[in-house]
């Protein structure tokens, strides 16, 4: 099981964003997010949105870079995918 991050392709507020997830559970995801200094209120139901610089740090800390489709498949296969509810927009996120 792993922390996964897709490519930063989602544009919002002049930056590109990626999705950070865990395919083993939210506890693992929140613990990893704490290492990245992400605030819990930025959690989007089944993922964190992270800008490019934070994505790079996540990979440096051990997150596995995957494509967006693989990320969704692995999240769904783990039973952790929440129903889509316009989750593609990042919350007010961390400064890069």
Short mmCIF file of the C-alpha atoms (twelve columns), coordinates in Angstrom:
data_MODEL
# 
_entry.id   MODEL 
# 
loop_
_atom_site.group_PDB 
_atom_site.id 
_atom_site.type_symbol 
_atom_site.label_atom_id 
_atom_site.label_alt_id 
_atom_site.label_comp_id 
_atom_site.label_asym_id 
_atom_site.label_seq_id 
_atom_site.Cartn_x 
_atom_site.Cartn_y 
_atom_site.Cartn_z 
_atom_site.pdbx_PDB_model_num 
ATOM 1  C CA . UNK A 1  0.000   0.000  0.000   1 
ATOM 2  C CA . UNK A 2  1.213   3.476  -0.766  1 
ATOM 3  C CA . UNK A 3  0.819   7.205  -0.824  1 
ATOM 4  C CA . UNK A 4  0.107   8.169  -4.433  1 
ATOM 5  C CA . UNK A 5  0.293   11.473 -6.274  1 
ATOM 6  C CA . UNK A 6  -0.721  12.196 -9.844  1 
ATOM 7  C CA . UNK A 7  0.739   14.803 -12.188 1 
ATOM 8  C CA . UNK A 8  0.100   18.468 -11.456 1 
ATOM 9  C CA . UNK A 9  -2.202  19.167 -14.405 1 
ATOM 10 C CA . UNK A 10 -5.185  20.831 -12.738 1 
ATOM 11 C CA . UNK A 11 -5.014  24.611 -13.139 1 
ATOM 12 C CA . UNK A 12 -6.435  26.865 -10.443 1 
ATOM 13 C CA . UNK A 13 -5.474  30.333 -9.252  1 
ATOM 14 C CA . UNK A 14 -2.461  30.533 -11.512 1 
ATOM 15 C CA . UNK A 15 -0.919  27.268 -10.339 1 
ATOM 16 C CA . UNK A 16 -1.033  23.616 -11.289 1 
ATOM 17 C CA . UNK A 17 -2.279  21.123 -8.750  1 
ATOM 18 C CA . UNK A 18 -2.070  17.368 -8.191  1 
ATOM 19 C CA . UNK A 19 -4.036  14.907 -6.053  1 
ATOM 20 C CA . UNK A 20 -2.419  13.214 -3.049  1 
ATOM 21 C CA . UNK A 21 -4.099  9.992  -1.846  1 
ATOM 22 C CA . UNK A 22 -3.468  6.784  0.065   1 
ATOM 23 C CA . UNK A 23 -4.589  3.389  -1.161  1 
ATOM 24 C CA . UNK A 24 -4.462  1.942  2.354   1 
ATOM 25 C CA . UNK A 25 -6.427  4.391  4.479   1 
ATOM 26 C CA . UNK A 26 -7.068  7.936  5.534   1 
ATOM 27 C CA . UNK A 27 -4.887  7.634  8.656   1 
ATOM 28 C CA . UNK A 28 -1.844  7.013  6.442   1 
ATOM 29 C CA . UNK A 29 -2.846  9.905  4.175   1 
ATOM 30 C CA . UNK A 30 -3.321  12.351 7.051   1 
ATOM 31 C CA . UNK A 31 0.000   11.319 8.628   1 
ATOM 32 C CA . UNK A 32 1.776   11.930 5.311   1 
ATOM 33 C CA . UNK A 33 -0.071  15.242 4.874   1 
ATOM 34 C CA . UNK A 34 1.193   16.264 8.325   1 
ATOM 35 C CA . UNK A 35 4.758   15.693 7.109   1 
ATOM 36 C CA . UNK A 36 4.006   18.085 4.233   1 
ATOM 37 C CA . UNK A 37 2.467   20.596 6.671   1 
ATOM 38 C CA . UNK A 38 -0.927  20.389 4.977   1 
ATOM 39 C CA . UNK A 39 -3.844  21.583 7.070   1 
ATOM 40 C CA . UNK A 40 -6.600  19.056 7.748   1 
ATOM 41 C CA . UNK A 41 -9.278  21.430 6.448   1 
ATOM 42 C CA . UNK A 42 -7.643  21.133 3.004   1 
ATOM 43 C CA . UNK A 43 -8.693  17.460 2.882   1 
ATOM 44 C CA . UNK A 44 -11.133 17.026 -0.022  1 
ATOM 45 C CA . UNK A 45 -13.035 13.941 1.147   1 
ATOM 46 C CA . UNK A 46 -10.646 11.341 -0.281  1 
ATOM 47 C CA . UNK A 47 -7.582  13.371 -1.295  1 
ATOM 48 C CA . UNK A 48 -5.542  16.505 -0.752  1 
ATOM 49 C CA . UNK A 49 -4.939  18.931 -3.597  1 
ATOM 50 C CA . UNK A 50 -1.270  19.923 -3.689  1 
ATOM 51 C CA . UNK A 51 0.568   22.453 -5.861  1 
ATOM 52 C CA . UNK A 52 3.570   21.414 -7.957  1 
ATOM 53 C CA . UNK A 53 6.198   22.301 -5.345  1 
ATOM 54 C CA . UNK A 54 4.428   20.296 -2.637  1 
ATOM 55 C CA . UNK A 55 3.973   17.420 -5.097  1 
ATOM 56 C CA . UNK A 56 7.735   17.387 -5.658  1 
ATOM 57 C CA . UNK A 57 8.314   17.285 -1.884  1 
ATOM 58 C CA . UNK A 58 5.774   14.451 -1.549  1 
ATOM 59 C CA . UNK A 59 7.670   12.397 -4.132  1 
ATOM 60 C CA . UNK A 60 10.941  13.173 -2.358  1 
ATOM 61 C CA . UNK A 61 9.379   11.863 0.876   1 
ATOM 62 C CA . UNK A 62 8.268   8.620  -0.792  1 
ATOM 63 C CA . UNK A 63 4.937   9.222  -2.534  1 
ATOM 64 C CA . UNK A 64 4.583   7.152  -5.696  1 
ATOM 65 C CA . UNK A 65 3.975   9.190  -8.853  1 
ATOM 66 C CA . UNK A 66 1.155   7.662  -10.921 1 
ATOM 67 C CA . UNK A 67 -1.176  8.747  -13.694 1 
ATOM 68 C CA . UNK A 68 -4.576  10.186 -12.814 1 
ATOM 69 C CA . UNK A 69 -6.441  7.103  -14.021 1 
ATOM 70 C CA . UNK A 70 -4.270  4.741  -12.000 1 
ATOM 71 C CA . UNK A 71 -4.726  6.941  -8.942  1 
ATOM 72 C CA . UNK A 72 -8.531  6.756  -9.235  1 
ATOM 73 C CA . UNK A 73 -8.511  3.002  -9.931  1 
ATOM 74 C CA . UNK A 74 -6.319  2.267  -6.914  1 
ATOM 75 C CA . UNK A 75 -8.372  4.540  -4.672  1 
ATOM 76 C CA . UNK A 76 -11.604 2.883  -5.865  1 
ATOM 77 C CA . UNK A 77 -10.161 -0.649 -5.564  1 
ATOM 78 C CA . UNK A 78 -9.199  0.135  -1.967  1 
ATOM 79 C CA . UNK A 79 -12.779 1.235  -1.253  1 
ATOM 80 C CA . UNK A 80 -11.628 4.767  -0.443  1 
ATOM 81 C CA . UNK A 81 -13.017 6.696  -3.425  1 
ATOM 82 C CA . UNK A 82 -15.768 9.107  -2.420  1 
ATOM 83 C CA . UNK A 83 -18.552 9.895  -4.905  1 
ATOM 84 C CA . UNK A 84 -17.597 12.754 -7.196  1 
ATOM 85 C CA . UNK A 85 -18.996 16.002 -5.861  1 
ATOM 86 C CA . UNK A 86 -17.065 18.618 -7.786  1 
ATOM 87 C CA . UNK A 87 -13.850 17.633 -6.004  1 
ATOM 88 C CA . UNK A 88 -11.623 18.813 -8.844  1 
ATOM 89 C CA . UNK A 89 -11.205 22.342 -7.466  1 
ATOM 90 C CA . UNK A 90 -8.461  22.714 -4.881  1 
ATOM 91 C CA . UNK A 91 -9.250  24.152 -1.490  1 
ATOM 92 C CA . UNK A 92 -7.295  27.140 -0.329  1 
ATOM 93 C CA . UNK A 93 -4.019  25.318 -0.253  1 
ATOM 94 C CA . UNK A 94 -0.509  25.604 1.059   1 
ATOM 95 C CA . UNK A 95 1.885   28.174 -0.256  1 
ATOM 96 C CA . UNK A 96 4.393   26.636 -2.610  1 
# 
